[in-house]
Amino acid sequence: MKLTRRKFIYIFISSIFILLFNNSNVFEDTLIFDQELKKNIFNFNQKRLSNLKKNLKNEIKEDLINGRTIWVQNKIYTYAEVNMINSF
């Protein structure tokens, strides 16, 4: 099977589109978890909102050290990352 330039471009663009579309839908659907936990994460992040804006990497490290994490499918997210994702 000969892979022409046109076929390569078609496969490349379609695979990128599928990856982007697939990742965004899966994450949005699975991020909806227990409402009480969602409220607790929101309240916790509101208390440290200025720290999250100034130094997000440090807050992610602190969350990992202190066990403020949740599992979404096969990935682990810290409370700071959940706040970052929900802000977009």
Buried (B, 14 or more C-beta within 10 A) or exposed (E): EEEEEEEEEEEEEEEEEEEEEEEEEEBEEEBEEEEEEBEEBEEBBEEBEEBBEEEBEEBBEBBEEEEBBBEBEEEEBBBBBBBBEEEE
